[in-house]
Amino acid sequence: MTLFTPGELEVIQVLWQHGSLKPAEILVQLDRPMSNAALRSVLRVLMEKGHVTRRKKGKAYYYRAKSTAPKAFKNMTR
């Protein structure tokens, strides 16, 4: 069971809503200011936990949620 921190939850919700995004695009969608370094740290942790994948397109990385919101919350409540 993997619980989300408040910061992780904010980022994963953006990815659930918008699909595959670059970090700069994620920052625009967040409800509160977050530094680029902090966002990249959150994305790294979400990848390590298995919730997010990334792919390189040109020079940019695009991040995408691996699971849907209902599935993630179902796993959290077990």
Phi and psi restraints in degrees (range 20) as a CNS / XPLOR table:
assign (resid 1 and name C) (resid 2 and name N)
       (resid 2 and name CA) (resid 2 and name C) 1.0 -120.4 20.0 2
assign (resid 2 and name N) (resid 2 and name CA)
       (resid 2 and name C) (resid 3 and name N) 1.0 118.1 20.0 2
assign (resid 2 and name C) (resid 3 and name N)
       (resid 3 and name CA) (resid 3 and name C) 1.0 -91.1 20.0 2
assign (resid 3 and name N) (resid 3 and name CA)
       (resid 3 and name C) (resid 4 and name N) 1.0 149.3 20.0 2
assign (resid 3 and name C) (resid 4 and name N)
       (resid 4 and name CA) (resid 4 and name C) 1.0 -91.5 20.0 2
assign (resid 4 and name N) (resid 4 and name CA)
       (resid 4 and name C) (resid 5 and name N) 1.0 139.1 20.0 2
assign (resid 4 and name C) (resid 5 and name N)
       (resid 5 and name CA) (resid 5 and name C) 1.0 -75.8 20.0 2
assign (resid 5 and name N) (resid 5 and name CA)
       (resid 5 and name C) (resid 6 and name N) 1.0 165.0 20.0 2
assign (resid 5 and name C) (resid 6 and name N)
       (resid 6 and name CA) (resid 6 and name C) 1.0 -55.5 20.0 2
assign (resid 6 and name N) (resid 6 and name CA)
       (resid 6 and name C) (resid 7 and name N) 1.0 -41.7 20.0 2
assign (resid 6 and name C) (resid 7 and name N)
       (resid 7 and name CA) (resid 7 and name C) 1.0 -65.9 20.0 2
assign (resid 7 and name N) (resid 7 and name CA)
       (resid 7 and name C) (resid 8 and name N) 1.0 -42.0 20.0 2
assign (resid 7 and name C) (resid 8 and name N)
       (resid 8 and name CA) (resid 8 and name C) 1.0 -63.4 20.0 2
assign (resid 8 and name N) (resid 8 and name CA)
       (resid 8 and name C) (resid 9 and name N) 1.0 -41.5 20.0 2
assign (resid 8 and name C) (resid 9 and name N)
       (resid 9 and name CA) (resid 9 and name C) 1.0 -62.6 20.0 2
assign (resid 9 and name N) (resid 9 and name CA)
       (resid 9 and name C) (resid 10 and name N) 1.0 -42.0 20.0 2
assign (resid 9 and name C) (resid 10 and name N)
       (resid 10 and name CA) (resid 10 and name C) 1.0 -58.9 20.0 2
assign (resid 10 and name N) (resid 10 and name CA)
       (resid 10 and name C) (resid 11 and name N) 1.0 -46.1 20.0 2
assign (resid 10 and name C) (resid 11 and name N)
       (resid 11 and name CA) (resid 11 and name C) 1.0 -68.6 20.0 2
assign (resid 11 and name N) (resid 11 and name CA)
       (resid 11 and name C) (resid 12 and name N) 1.0 -45.1 20.0 2
assign (resid 11 and name C) (resid 12 and name N)
       (resid 12 and name CA) (resid 12 and name C) 1.0 -65.7 20.0 2
assign (resid 12 and name N) (resid 12 and name CA)
       (resid 12 and name C) (resid 13 and name N) 1.0 -33.7 20.0 2
assign (resid 12 and name C) (resid 13 and name N)
       (resid 13 and name CA) (resid 13 and name C) 1.0 -64.0 20.0 2
assign (resid 13 and name N) (resid 13 and name CA)
       (resid 13 and name C) (resid 14 and name N) 1.0 -39.4 20.0 2
assign (resid 13 and name C) (resid 14 and name N)
       (resid 14 and name CA) (resid 14 and name C) 1.0 -61.8 20.0 2
assign (resid 14 and name N) (resid 14 and name CA)
       (resid 14 and name C) (resid 15 and name N) 1.0 -43.6 20.0 2
assign (resid 14 and name C) (resid 15 and name N)
       (resid 15 and name CA) (resid 15 and name C) 1.0 -67.5 20.0 2
assign (resid 15 and name N) (resid 15 and name CA)
       (resid 15 and name C) (resid 16 and name N) 1.0 -36.6 20.0 2
assign (resid 15 and name C) (resid 16 and name N)
       (resid 16 and name CA) (resid 16 and name C) 1.0 -62.3 20.0 2
assign (resid 16 and name N) (resid 16 and name CA)
       (resid 16 and name C) (resid 17 and name N) 1.0 -40.4 20.0 2
assign (resid 16 and name C) (resid 17 and name N)
       (resid 17 and name CA) (resid 17 and name C) 1.0 -76.2 20.0 2
assign (resid 17 and name N) (resid 17 and name CA)
       (resid 17 and name C) (resid 18 and name N) 1.0 -36.2 20.0 2
assign (resid 17 and name C) (resid 18 and name N)
       (resid 18 and name CA) (resid 18 and name C) 1.0 -114.2 20.0 2
assign (resid 18 and name N) (resid 18 and name CA)
       (resid 18 and name C) (resid 19 and name N) 1.0 -7.5 20.0 2
assign (resid 18 and name C) (resid 19 and name N)
       (resid 19 and name CA) (resid 19 and name C) 1.0 80.4 20.0 2
assign (resid 19 and name N) (resid 19 and name CA)
       (resid 19 and name C) (resid 20 and name N) 1.0 -141.3 20.0 2
assign (resid 19 and name C) (resid 20 and name N)
       (resid 20 and name CA) (resid 20 and name C) 1.0 -77.7 20.0 2
assign (resid 20 and name N) (resid 20 and name CA)
       (resid 20 and name C) (resid 21 and name N) 1.0 122.2 20.0 2
assign (resid 20 and name C) (resid 21 and name N)
       (resid 21 and name CA) (resid 21 and name C) 1.0 -138.3 20.0 2
assign (resid 21 and name N) (resid 21 and name CA)
       (resid 21 and name C) (resid 22 and name N) 1.0 152.9 20.0 2
assign (resid 21 and name C) (resid 22 and name N)
       (resid 22 and name CA) (resid 22 and name C) 1.0 -80.6 20.0 2
assign (resid 22 and name N) (resid 22 and name CA)
       (resid 22 and name C) (resid 23 and name N) 1.0 158.2 20.0 2
assign (resid 22 and name C) (resid 23 and name N)
       (resid 23 and name CA) (resid 23 and name C) 1.0 -54.4 20.0 2
assign (resid 23 and name N) (resid 23 and name CA)
       (resid 23 and name C) (resid 24 and name N) 1.0 -40.8 20.0 2
assign (resid 23 and name C) (resid 24 and name N)
       (resid 24 and name CA) (resid 24 and name C) 1.0 -62.3 20.0 2
assign (resid 24 and name N) (resid 24 and name CA)
       (resid 24 and name C) (resid 25 and name N) 1.0 -35.2 20.0 2
assign (resid 24 and name C) (resid 25 and name N)
       (resid 25 and name CA) (resid 25 and name C) 1.0 -71.9 20.0 2
assign (resid 25 and name N) (resid 25 and name CA)
       (resid 25 and name C) (resid 26 and name N) 1.0 -34.0 20.0 2
assign (resid 25 and name C) (resid 26 and name N)
       (resid 26 and name CA) (resid 26 and name C) 1.0 -65.5 20.0 2
assign (resid 26 and name N) (resid 26 and name CA)
       (resid 26 and name C) (resid 27 and name N) 1.0 -44.3 20.0 2
assign (resid 26 and name C) (resid 27 and name N)
       (resid 27 and name CA) (resid 27 and name C) 1.0 -57.0 20.0 2
assign (resid 27 and name N) (resid 27 and name CA)
       (resid 27 and name C) (resid 28 and name N) 1.0 -39.0 20.0 2
assign (resid 27 and name C) (resid 28 and name N)
       (resid 28 and name CA) (resid 28 and name C) 1.0 -65.2 20.0 2
assign (resid 28 and name N) (resid 28 and name CA)
       (resid 28 and name C) (resid 29 and name N) 1.0 -32.1 20.0 2
assign (resid 28 and name C) (resid 29 and name N)
       (resid 29 and name CA) (resid 29 and name C) 1.0 -84.6 20.0 2
assign (resid 29 and name N) (resid 29 and name CA)
       (resid 29 and name C) (resid 30 and name N) 1.0 -15.8 20.0 2
assign (resid 29 and name C) (resid 30 and name N)
       (resid 30 and name CA) (resid 30 and name C) 1.0 -69.8 20.0 2
assign (resid 30 and name N) (resid 30 and name CA)
       (resid 30 and name C) (resid 31 and name N) 1.0 148.4 20.0 2
assign (resid 30 and name C) (resid 31 and name N)
       (resid 31 and name CA) (resid 31 and name C) 1.0 -76.1 20.0 2
assign (resid 31 and name N) (resid 31 and name CA)
       (resid 31 and name C) (resid 32 and name N) 1.0 -21.0 20.0 2
assign (resid 31 and name C) (resid 32 and name N)
       (resid 32 and name CA) (resid 32 and name C) 1.0 -131.4 20.0 2
assign (resid 32 and name N) (resid 32 and name CA)
       (resid 32 and name C) (resid 33 and name N) 1.0 157.8 20.0 2
assign (resid 32 and name C) (resid 33 and name N)
       (resid 33 and name CA) (resid 33 and name C) 1.0 -65.0 20.0 2
assign (resid 33 and name N) (resid 33 and name CA)
       (resid 33 and name C) (resid 34 and name N) 1.0 140.9 20.0 2
assign (resid 33 and name C) (resid 34 and name N)
       (resid 34 and name CA) (resid 34 and name C) 1.0 -144.0 20.0 2
assign (resid 34 and name N) (resid 34 and name CA)
       (resid 34 and name C) (resid 35 and name N) 1.0 137.0 20.0 2
assign (resid 34 and name C) (resid 35 and name N)
       (resid 35 and name CA) (resid 35 and name C) 1.0 -71.6 20.0 2
assign (resid 35 and name N) (resid 35 and name CA)
       (resid 35 and name C) (resid 36 and name N) 1.0 156.4 20.0 2
assign (resid 35 and name C) (resid 36 and name N)
       (resid 36 and name CA) (resid 36 and name C) 1.0 -59.8 20.0 2
assign (resid 36 and name N) (resid 36 and name CA)
       (resid 36 and name C) (resid 37 and name N) 1.0 -41.3 20.0 2
assign (resid 36 and name C) (resid 37 and name N)
       (resid 37 and name CA) (resid 37 and name C) 1.0 -63.3 20.0 2
assign (resid 37 and name N) (resid 37 and name CA)
       (resid 37 and name C) (resid 38 and name N) 1.0 -42.2 20.0 2
assign (resid 37 and name C) (resid 38 and name N)
       (resid 38 and name CA) (resid 38 and name C) 1.0 -64.6 20.0 2
assign (resid 38 and name N) (resid 38 and name CA)
       (resid 38 and name C) (resid 39 and name N) 1.0 -41.8 20.0 2
assign (resid 38 and name C) (resid 39 and name N)
       (resid 39 and name CA) (resid 39 and name C) 1.0 -62.3 20.0 2
assign (resid 39 and name N) (resid 39 and name CA)
       (resid 39 and name C) (resid 40 and name N) 1.0 -45.9 20.0 2
assign (resid 39 and name C) (resid 40 and name N)
       (resid 40 and name CA) (resid 40 and name C) 1.0 -62.6 20.0 2
assign (resid 40 and name N) (resid 40 and name CA)
       (resid 40 and name C) (resid 41 and name N) 1.0 -34.3 20.0 2
assign (resid 40 and name C) (resid 41 and name N)
       (resid 41 and name CA) (resid 41 and name C) 1.0 -65.4 20.0 2
assign (resid 41 and name N) (resid 41 and name CA)
       (resid 41 and name C) (resid 42 and name N) 1.0 -44.8 20.0 2
assign (resid 41 and name C) (resid 42 and name N)
       (resid 42 and name CA) (resid 42 and name C) 1.0 -62.8 20.0 2
assign (resid 42 and name N) (resid 42 and name CA)
       (resid 42 and name C) (resid 43 and name N) 1.0 -43.7 20.0 2
assign (resid 42 and name C) (resid 43 and name N)
       (resid 43 and name CA) (resid 43 and name C) 1.0 -62.6 20.0 2
assign (resid 43 and name N) (resid 43 and name CA)
       (resid 43 and name C) (resid 44 and name N) 1.0 -40.1 20.0 2
assign (resid 43 and name C) (resid 44 and name N)
       (resid 44 and name CA) (resid 44 and name C) 1.0 -61.9 20.0 2
assign (resid 44 and name N) (resid 44 and name CA)
       (resid 44 and name C) (resid 45 and name N) 1.0 -44.6 20.0 2
assign (resid 44 and name C) (resid 45 and name N)
       (resid 45 and name CA) (resid 45 and name C) 1.0 -64.7 20.0 2
assign (resid 45 and name N) (resid 45 and name CA)
       (resid 45 and name C) (resid 46 and name N) 1.0 -42.5 20.0 2
assign (resid 45 and name C) (resid 46 and name N)
       (resid 46 and name CA) (resid 46 and name C) 1.0 -63.1 20.0 2
assign (resid 46 and name N) (resid 46 and name CA)
       (resid 46 and name C) (resid 47 and name N) 1.0 -35.7 20.0 2
assign (resid 46 and name C) (resid 47 and name N)
       (resid 47 and name CA) (resid 47 and name C) 1.0 -67.4 20.0 2
assign (resid 47 and name N) (resid 47 and name CA)
       (resid 47 and name C) (resid 48 and name N) 1.0 -42.6 20.0 2
assign (resid 47 and name C) (resid 48 and name N)
       (resid 48 and name CA) (resid 48 and name C) 1.0 -62.8 20.0 2
assign (resid 48 and name N) (resid 48 and name CA)
       (resid 48 and name C) (resid 49 and name N) 1.0 -35.2 20.0 2
assign (resid 48 and name C) (resid 49 and name N)
       (resid 49 and name CA) (resid 49 and name C) 1.0 -78.2 20.0 2
assign (resid 49 and name N) (resid 49 and name CA)
       (resid 49 and name C) (resid 50 and name N) 1.0 -9.8 20.0 2
assign (resid 49 and name C) (resid 50 and name N)
       (resid 50 and name CA) (resid 50 and name C) 1.0 87.4 20.0 2
assign (resid 50 and name N) (resid 50 and name CA)
       (resid 50 and name C) (resid 51 and name N) 1.0 15.9 20.0 2
assign (resid 50 and name C) (resid 51 and name N)
       (resid 51 and name CA) (resid 51 and name C) 1.0 -93.8 20.0 2
assign (resid 51 and name N) (resid 51 and name CA)
       (resid 51 and name C) (resid 52 and name N) 1.0 -20.4 20.0 2
assign (resid 51 and name C) (resid 52 and name N)
       (resid 52 and name CA) (resid 52 and name C) 1.0 -133.1 20.0 2
assign (resid 52 and name N) (resid 52 and name CA)
       (resid 52 and name C) (resid 53 and name N) 1.0 143.9 20.0 2
assign (resid 52 and name C) (resid 53 and name N)
       (resid 53 and name CA) (resid 53 and name C) 1.0 -118.6 20.0 2
assign (resid 53 and name N) (resid 53 and name CA)
       (resid 53 and name C) (resid 54 and name N) 1.0 163.5 20.0 2
assign (resid 53 and name C) (resid 54 and name N)
       (resid 54 and name CA) (resid 54 and name C) 1.0 -138.6 20.0 2
assign (resid 54 and name N) (resid 54 and name CA)
       (resid 54 and name C) (resid 55 and name N) 1.0 151.8 20.0 2
assign (resid 54 and name C) (resid 55 and name N)
       (resid 55 and name CA) (resid 55 and name C) 1.0 -138.5 20.0 2
assign (resid 55 and name N) (resid 55 and name CA)
       (resid 55 and name C) (resid 56 and name N) 1.0 147.6 20.0 2
assign (resid 55 and name C) (resid 56 and name N)
       (resid 56 and name CA) (resid 56 and name C) 1.0 -93.2 20.0 2
assign (resid 56 and name N) (resid 56 and name CA)
       (resid 56 and name C) (resid 57 and name N) 1.0 130.3 20.0 2
assign (resid 56 and name C) (resid 57 and name N)
       (resid 57 and name CA) (resid 57 and name C) 1.0 -130.8 20.0 2
assign (resid 57 and name N) (resid 57 and name CA)
       (resid 57 and name C) (resid 58 and name N) 1.0 107.7 20.0 2
assign (resid 57 and name C) (resid 58 and name N)
       (resid 58 and name CA) (resid 58 and name C) 1.0 69.1 20.0 2
assign (resid 58 and name N) (resid 58 and name CA)
       (resid 58 and name C) (resid 59 and name N) 1.0 -127.4 20.0 2
assign (resid 58 and name C) (resid 59 and name N)
       (resid 59 and name CA) (resid 59 and name C) 1.0 -95.4 20.0 2
assign (resid 59 and name N) (resid 59 and name CA)
       (resid 59 and name C) (resid 60 and name N) 1.0 -6.9 20.0 2
assign (resid 59 and name C) (resid 60 and name N)
       (resid 60 and name CA) (resid 60 and name C) 1.0 -103.8 20.0 2
assign (resid 60 and name N) (resid 60 and name CA)
       (resid 60 and name C) (resid 61 and name N) 1.0 149.5 20.0 2
assign (resid 60 and name C) (resid 61 and name N)
       (resid 61 and name CA) (resid 61 and name C) 1.0 -98.4 20.0 2
assign (resid 61 and name N) (resid 61 and name CA)
       (resid 61 and name C) (resid 62 and name N) 1.0 137.9 20.0 2
assign (resid 61 and name C) (resid 62 and name N)
       (resid 62 and name CA) (resid 62 and name C) 1.0 -113.0 20.0 2
assign (resid 62 and name N) (resid 62 and name CA)
       (resid 62 and name C) (resid 63 and name N) 1.0 132.4 20.0 2
assign (resid 62 and name C) (resid 63 and name N)
       (resid 63 and name CA) (resid 63 and name C) 1.0 -107.8 20.0 2
assign (resid 63 and name N) (resid 63 and name CA)
       (resid 63 and name C) (resid 64 and name N) 1.0 143.7 20.0 2
assign (resid 63 and name C) (resid 64 and name N)
       (resid 64 and name CA) (resid 64 and name C) 1.0 -145.1 20.0 2
assign (resid 64 and name N) (resid 64 and name CA)
       (resid 64 and name C) (resid 65 and name N) 1.0 142.4 20.0 2
assign (resid 64 and name C) (resid 65 and name N)
       (resid 65 and name CA) (resid 65 and name C) 1.0 -70.3 20.0 2
assign (resid 65 and name N) (resid 65 and name CA)
       (resid 65 and name C) (resid 66 and name N) 1.0 136.9 20.0 2
assign (resid 65 and name C) (resid 66 and name N)
       (resid 66 and name CA) (resid 66 and name C) 1.0 -79.7 20.0 2
assign (resid 66 and name N) (resid 66 and name CA)
       (resid 66 and name C) (resid 67 and name N) 1.0 -35.1 20.0 2
assign (resid 66 and name C) (resid 67 and name N)
       (resid 67 and name CA) (resid 67 and name C) 1.0 -119.3 20.0 2
assign (resid 67 and name N) (resid 67 and name CA)
       (resid 67 and name C) (resid 68 and name N) 1.0 165.1 20.0 2
assign (resid 67 and name C) (resid 68 and name N)
       (resid 68 and name CA) (resid 68 and name C) 1.0 -82.7 20.0 2
assign (resid 68 and name N) (resid 68 and name CA)
       (resid 68 and name C) (resid 69 and name N) 1.0 163.0 20.0 2
assign (resid 68 and name C) (resid 69 and name N)
       (resid 69 and name CA) (resid 69 and name C) 1.0 -59.3 20.0 2
assign (resid 69 and name N) (resid 69 and name CA)
       (resid 69 and name C) (resid 70 and name N) 1.0 -49.3 20.0 2
assign (resid 69 and name C) (resid 70 and name N)
       (resid 70 and name CA) (resid 70 and name C) 1.0 -59.1 20.0 2
assign (resid 70 and name N) (resid 70 and name CA)
       (resid 70 and name C) (resid 71 and name N) 1.0 -39.9 20.0 2
assign (resid 70 and name C) (resid 71 and name N)
       (resid 71 and name CA) (resid 71 and name C) 1.0 -65.9 20.0 2
assign (resid 71 and name N) (resid 71 and name CA)
       (resid 71 and name C) (resid 72 and name N) 1.0 -42.5 20.0 2
assign (resid 71 and name C) (resid 72 and name N)
       (resid 72 and name CA) (resid 72 and name C) 1.0 -63.3 20.0 2
assign (resid 72 and name N) (resid 72 and name CA)
       (resid 72 and name C) (resid 73 and name N) 1.0 -44.3 20.0 2
assign (resid 72 and name C) (resid 73 and name N)
       (resid 73 and name CA) (resid 73 and name C) 1.0 -69.6 20.0 2
assign (resid 73 and name N) (resid 73 and name CA)
       (resid 73 and name C) (resid 74 and name N) 1.0 -33.7 20.0 2
assign (resid 73 and name C) (resid 74 and name N)
       (resid 74 and name CA) (resid 74 and name C) 1.0 -62.9 20.0 2
assign (resid 74 and name N) (resid 74 and name CA)
       (resid 74 and name C) (resid 75 and name N) 1.0 -43.5 20.0 2
assign (resid 74 and name C) (resid 75 and name N)
       (resid 75 and name CA) (resid 75 and name C) 1.0 -65.5 20.0 2
assign (resid 75 and name N) (resid 75 and name CA)
       (resid 75 and name C) (resid 76 and name N) 1.0 -35.0 20.0 2
assign (resid 75 and name C) (resid 76 and name N)
       (resid 76 and name CA) (resid 76 and name C) 1.0 -68.3 20.0 2
assign (resid 76 and name N) (resid 76 and name CA)
       (resid 76 and name C) (resid 77 and name N) 1.0 -31.8 20.0 2
assign (resid 76 and name C) (resid 77 and name N)
       (resid 77 and name CA) (resid 77 and name C) 1.0 -83.0 20.0 2
assign (resid 77 and name N) (resid 77 and name CA)
       (resid 77 and name C) (resid 78 and name N) 1.0 -8.8 20.0 2
